[in-house]
Amino acid sequence: MSSQAASGCAPSYPGICIPPAPPDLDCKDISYRNFRVLPPDPHRFDRDKDGIGCESKR
């Protein structure tokens, strides 16, 4: 088990702490934007699968 998972953070989001699902979270539920996402992305923050979650619209 990774240290991130052991601390209650989903390992799909390195560098930030987002709890694993459930519950399922959406971008509107968190304050993080433009963060790294690794598979399997249980919260589906990276809809376009480019490795960046909750991308800010420009």
ABEGO torsion letter per residue (X at the ends): XBAAAAAGBBAABBGBBBBBOOBBBBAAABABBGBBBBOAGAAGABAAGAGBBGBBBX
